[in-house]
Amino acid sequence: MKRVLAIILGGGAGTRLYPLTKMRAKPAVPLAGKYRLIDIPISNCINSSINKMYVLTQFNSASLNRHLSQTYDLSAGFGQGFVEVLAAQQTPESPSWFEGTADAVRKYQWLFQEWDVDEYLILSGDQLYRMDYSQFVEHHRQSGADLTVAALPVDAKQAEAFGLMRTDAHGTIQEFREKPKGDALKEMAVDTSRFGLSAESAEQKPYLASMGIYVFSRKALFDLLNNNPEHKDFGKEVIPEALASGMTLKSYVFDDYWEDIGTIGAFYEANLALTQQPTPPFSFYDEDFPIYTRPRYLPPSKLVDAQITESIIGEGTILKSCSIHHCVLGVRSRVEDDVVLQDSLLMGSDFFESSSERAVLRERGGIPLGVGQGTTVKRAILDKNARIGSNVTIVNKDHVDEADRPELGFYIRNGIVVVVKNASIPDGTVI
């Protein structure tokens, strides 16, 4: 795997994940109480013995840069490994910012070409899954393909949201269509039992969806980018062009948990699904394939007469006499007496507040970090450093599906109340 360079695409402005992307790049969004989305592809690379990684981003990259610099020093031991952020930049030759996935790679191809590697692994920074990329790359090499696309078997309902591949019995891609519907969708069905699915699963999932994960042979990648300068996106333009030009395209079928965390709804569901016992759809408890993140050296959590069921509690948390059901609490979360938390995600805090600091804040009419006494929170996301006052009710009382209340410190997306980072919600507020 020393002959492979990984390029992780940080995505655009992350409008569908807003307001979680208001102050941070999409890959820097917190996940599962202590991780960030970018930790997933980087950990997959490390566990696959791929240690040369670039992360391409152009929006709110400060927190992403900070996280990567504090977490991943792959050069320790005098190796060649690295994780480096490449932000969008304007140059005389390229006056515009990134205009798509392929355009982002094209703008930095001068740097990627300097590396003496045989393959380029293109990844997304906002997906939750566990994959051994070395098997993916070996499949690409043995098949002799110019380009290999990771494929996820899906049902008809899911298929409409993806680019789909129609392959032959050997996995050679014969046709690629972006989000087909109706008869066009039916024409893309394949016998997925050829790729190891059981007869029952193959009947339920007859479509192969592109996961937005690719292995390009060196020559194929740069030929496609240079010969088609107007093509901005891999899925919509580059892959169809590769097919049309006669290149050999193969699929690599991945029949395991994979979630594209592109919306508030998907992000919320993916996080809370981690609380399922005894077997959540995705587990962070795999010693053979760990997910890495920044070591914070926090003290253990402290629980004082708290009732907790089906929940994940991050380290450094202090919980008083409260009731917590089906929740994920991030690092340094603080929950006071008589609080009820249900079906909610708390991202925690970036720092501690001492008892004396909290007392002074209250005396001055301020609100301490965390969730105040007597508050009820149901089906909500509280972003980092949120300050929720006493006797607050956050339950989406009007059953609104979408709403923007930036002046009050919250938004509603997919029926989920999202309290923004650093927001203060006054005592007695009802949302």
MOQUI-V423914 format. One record per residue. N is the residue number from 1. RES is the residue in one small letter. SS is DSSP state (hx for helix, st for strand, lp for the rest). Layout:
BEGIN
N:RES:SS
N:RES:SS
END
This chain:
BEGIN
1:m:lp
2:k:lp
3:r:lp
4:v:st
5:l:st
6:a:st
7:i:st
8:i:st
9:l:st
10:g:lp
11:g:lp
12:g:lp
13:a:lp
14:g:lp
15:t:hx
16:r:hx
17:l:hx
18:y:lp
19:p:lp
20:l:lp
21:t:lp
22:k:lp
23:m:lp
24:r:lp
25:a:lp
26:k:hx
27:p:hx
28:a:hx
29:v:lp
30:p:st
31:l:st
32:a:lp
33:g:lp
34:k:lp
35:y:st
36:r:st
37:l:lp
38:i:hx
39:d:hx
40:i:hx
41:p:hx
42:i:hx
43:s:hx
44:n:hx
45:c:hx
46:i:hx
47:n:hx
48:s:lp
49:s:lp
50:i:lp
51:n:lp
52:k:st
53:m:st
54:y:st
55:v:st
56:l:st
57:t:st
58:q:lp
59:f:lp
60:n:lp
61:s:lp
62:a:hx
63:s:hx
64:l:hx
65:n:hx
66:r:hx
67:h:hx
68:l:hx
69:s:hx
70:q:hx
71:t:hx
72:y:lp
73:d:lp
74:l:lp
75:s:lp
76:a:lp
77:g:lp
78:f:lp
79:g:lp
80:q:lp
81:g:lp
82:f:st
83:v:st
84:e:st
85:v:st
86:l:st
87:a:st
88:a:lp
89:q:lp
90:q:lp
91:t:lp
92:p:lp
93:e:lp
94:s:lp
95:p:lp
96:s:lp
97:w:lp
98:f:lp
99:e:lp
100:g:lp
101:t:hx
102:a:hx
103:d:hx
104:a:hx
105:v:hx
106:r:hx
107:k:hx
108:y:lp
109:q:hx
110:w:hx
111:l:hx
112:f:hx
113:q:lp
114:e:lp
115:w:lp
116:d:lp
117:v:lp
118:d:lp
119:e:st
120:y:st
121:l:st
122:i:st
123:l:st
124:s:st
125:g:lp
126:d:lp
127:q:st
128:l:st
129:y:st
130:r:lp
131:m:lp
132:d:lp
133:y:hx
134:s:hx
135:q:hx
136:f:hx
137:v:hx
138:e:hx
139:h:hx
140:h:hx
141:r:hx
142:q:hx
143:s:hx
144:g:lp
145:a:lp
146:d:lp
147:l:st
148:t:st
149:v:st
150:a:st
151:a:st
152:l:st
153:p:st
154:v:st
155:d:lp
156:a:hx
157:k:hx
158:q:hx
159:a:hx
160:e:lp
161:a:lp
162:f:lp
163:g:st
164:l:st
165:m:st
166:r:st
167:t:st
168:d:lp
169:a:lp
170:h:lp
171:g:lp
172:t:st
173:i:st
174:q:st
175:e:st
176:f:st
177:r:st
178:e:st
179:k:lp
180:p:lp
181:k:lp
182:g:lp
183:d:hx
184:a:hx
185:l:hx
186:k:hx
187:e:lp
188:m:lp
189:a:lp
190:v:lp
191:d:lp
192:t:hx
193:s:hx
194:r:hx
195:f:hx
196:g:lp
197:l:lp
198:s:lp
199:a:hx
200:e:hx
201:s:hx
202:a:hx
203:e:hx
204:q:hx
205:k:lp
206:p:lp
207:y:st
208:l:st
209:a:st
210:s:st
211:m:st
212:g:st
213:i:st
214:y:st
215:v:st
216:f:st
217:s:st
218:r:hx
219:k:hx
220:a:hx
221:l:hx
222:f:hx
223:d:hx
224:l:hx
225:l:hx
226:n:hx
227:n:hx
228:n:lp
229:p:lp
230:e:lp
231:h:lp
232:k:lp
233:d:lp
234:f:hx
235:g:hx
236:k:hx
237:e:hx
238:v:hx
239:i:hx
240:p:hx
241:e:hx
242:a:hx
243:l:hx
244:a:hx
245:s:lp
246:g:lp
247:m:lp
248:t:lp
249:l:st
250:k:st
251:s:st
252:y:st
253:v:st
254:f:lp
255:d:lp
256:d:lp
257:y:lp
258:w:st
259:e:st
260:d:st
261:i:lp
262:g:lp
263:t:lp
264:i:hx
265:g:hx
266:a:hx
267:f:hx
268:y:hx
269:e:hx
270:a:hx
271:n:hx
272:l:hx
273:a:hx
274:l:lp
275:t:lp
276:q:lp
277:q:lp
278:p:lp
279:t:lp
280:p:lp
281:p:lp
282:f:lp
283:s:lp
284:f:lp
285:y:lp
286:d:lp
287:e:lp
288:d:lp
289:f:lp
290:p:lp
291:i:lp
292:y:lp
293:t:lp
294:r:lp
295:p:lp
296:r:lp
297:y:lp
298:l:lp
299:p:lp
300:p:lp
301:s:lp
302:k:st
303:l:st
304:v:lp
305:d:lp
306:a:lp
307:q:st
308:i:st
309:t:st
310:e:lp
311:s:lp
312:i:st
313:i:st
314:g:lp
315:e:lp
316:g:lp
317:t:lp
318:i:st
319:l:st
320:k:lp
321:s:lp
322:c:lp
323:s:st
324:i:st
325:h:st
326:h:lp
327:c:lp
328:v:st
329:l:st
330:g:lp
331:v:lp
332:r:lp
333:s:lp
334:r:st
335:v:st
336:e:lp
337:d:lp
338:d:lp
339:v:lp
340:v:st
341:l:st
342:q:st
343:d:lp
344:s:lp
345:l:st
346:l:st
347:m:lp
348:g:lp
349:s:lp
350:d:lp
351:f:lp
352:f:lp
353:e:lp
354:s:lp
355:s:hx
356:s:hx
357:e:hx
358:r:hx
359:a:hx
360:v:hx
361:l:hx
362:r:hx
363:e:hx
364:r:lp
365:g:lp
366:g:lp
367:i:lp
368:p:lp
369:l:lp
370:g:st
371:v:st
372:g:lp
373:q:lp
374:g:lp
375:t:lp
376:t:st
377:v:st
378:k:st
379:r:lp
380:a:st
381:i:st
382:l:st
383:d:lp
384:k:lp
385:n:lp
386:a:lp
387:r:st
388:i:st
389:g:lp
390:s:lp
391:n:lp
392:v:lp
393:t:st
394:i:st
395:v:lp
396:n:lp
397:k:lp
398:d:lp
399:h:lp
400:v:lp
401:d:lp
402:e:lp
403:a:st
404:d:st
405:r:st
406:p:hx
407:e:hx
408:l:hx
409:g:lp
410:f:st
411:y:st
412:i:st
413:r:st
414:n:lp
415:g:lp
416:i:st
417:v:st
418:v:st
419:v:st
420:v:lp
421:k:lp
422:n:lp
423:a:lp
424:s:st
425:i:st
426:p:lp
427:d:lp
428:g:lp
429:t:lp
430:v:st
431:i:lp
END
